[in-house]
Amino acid sequence: MGGVRRCAALVLLLLLVGCGDEEEPAAPQPPPIVRELREGGLVLVFRHAATDTRIEMEESLRSCAEQRNLSTVGREEAREIGAAIERLQIPIGDVRASPMCRTSETAELAFGRVEEDLDLVTGGVTGSDRDDE
């Protein structure tokens, strides 16, 4: 009787585990946009992450205290953006951002590096070449 139980247990185990002849299921394919992004050679453009609620203020490049800055939620969003792009295996080359604190901080938190570019500052910001627009 013990031999029958062992044989039945062995058969059950083989059914549960499989005999090794079956192929592993294929990993799900990423969406076409992800496959295209993985090839590189594209430019990703996005705005900064969430900021504090002050919106009616004159902003200046002279000081982060004179700007609308990232909120705690925005800092977490920036980190999540970077983690998602890394998880999706999307290559990132140069990282450029306006010298506004919220944009450069978003880039730094997401990608660990940033090159500030005055050409990316929107008009009306004091301290930029375009502050009279």
C-alpha positions in Angstrom: 0.0 0.0 0.0 2.9 2.4 0.8 4.3 1.9 -2.7 0.9 2.9 -4.3 0.8 6.0 -2.2 4.3 7.0 -3.1 3.6 6.3 -6.8 0.3 8.4 -6.6 2.2 11.2 -4.8 4.9 11.1 -7.5 2.3 11.3 -10.3 0.6 14.2 -8.5 3.9 16.0 -8.1 4.7 15.5 -11.8 1.3 16.9 -12.8 1.7 19.9 -10.6 5.3 20.7 -11.5 5.2 19.5 -15.1 7.7 17.2 -16.7 10.0 19.9 -18.0 9.1 19.4 -21.6 6.8 22.5 -21.8 8.3 25.9 -22.7 8.2 28.7 -20.2 5.3 31.2 -21.1 6.6 34.1 -23.1 7.1 37.3 -21.2 4.4 39.9 -22.1 5.6 42.3 -24.8 5.7 45.9 -23.8 3.4 48.3 -25.7 4.8 49.6 -29.1 5.6 53.1 -27.6 7.9 51.5 -25.0 9.6 49.4 -27.6 10.2 52.6 -29.7 11.5 54.5 -26.7 13.9 51.7 -25.8 15.5 52.2 -29.3 16.6 55.7 -28.2 17.3 58.6 -30.4 14.1 60.4 -29.3 13.5 63.5 -27.1 11.3 63.2 -24.1 9.7 66.5 -23.0 7.6 67.0 -19.9 6.9 69.7 -17.4 8.0 69.7 -13.8 6.3 67.6 -11.2 3.6 69.0 -8.8 4.4 72.3 -7.1 3.3 74.2 -4.1 0.0 76.1 -4.5 1.4 79.6 -4.9 0.5 80.7 -8.4 0.1 84.4 -8.4 3.7 85.6 -7.9 6.5 87.2 -9.9 9.3 84.7 -10.2 13.0 85.3 -10.3 15.9 83.1 -11.1 17.9 84.7 -8.3 16.4 82.6 -5.6 14.3 79.5 -5.1 12.5 81.4 -2.4 11.2 83.7 -5.2 9.8 80.7 -7.1 7.0 78.2 -7.0 8.8 75.0 -6.0 8.1 71.3 -5.9 5.8 70.1 -3.2 6.5 66.9 -1.2 4.1 65.1 -3.6 6.1 66.6 -6.6 9.4 65.3 -5.2 7.9 61.8 -4.9 6.4 62.1 -8.4 9.8 63.0 -9.8 11.4 60.0 -8.2 8.6 57.8 -9.5 9.1 59.1 -13.0 12.8 58.2 -12.9 12.1 54.8 -11.4 9.5 54.0 -14.1 11.7 55.0 -16.9 14.5 52.9 -15.5 12.1 49.9 -14.9 11.0 50.2 -18.6 14.7 50.2 -19.6 14.4 53.4 -21.6 17.8 54.9 -22.2 18.3 58.5 -21.1 21.0 60.7 -22.6 21.4 64.4 -21.9 19.0 65.8 -19.3 18.3 69.5 -19.8 16.0 71.7 -17.8 15.3 75.4 -17.2 17.2 76.8 -14.3 13.9 77.3 -12.5 14.2 75.4 -9.2 11.1 73.2 -9.8 12.3 72.0 -13.2 15.9 71.4 -12.4 14.9 69.6 -9.2 12.4 67.4 -11.1 15.2 66.4 -13.5 17.8 65.8 -10.7 15.4 63.7 -8.7 14.2 61.7 -11.7 17.5 61.2 -13.5 20.3 62.0 -11.0 21.7 64.8 -13.2 20.7 67.9 -15.1 22.2 70.5 -17.3 20.5 73.9 -16.8 19.6 75.7 -20.0 18.5 79.3 -20.0 16.8 78.8 -23.4 14.2 76.7 -21.6 13.0 79.5 -19.3 9.6 80.8 -20.1 9.0 84.5 -20.7 8.3 86.8 -17.8 10.8 85.3 -15.3 13.0 88.0 -13.7 16.7 87.4 -14.2 16.4 85.8 -17.6 17.1 87.3 -21.0 13.4 86.8 -21.7 12.1 88.5 -18.6 10.6 91.4 -20.6 8.4 89.1 -22.8 
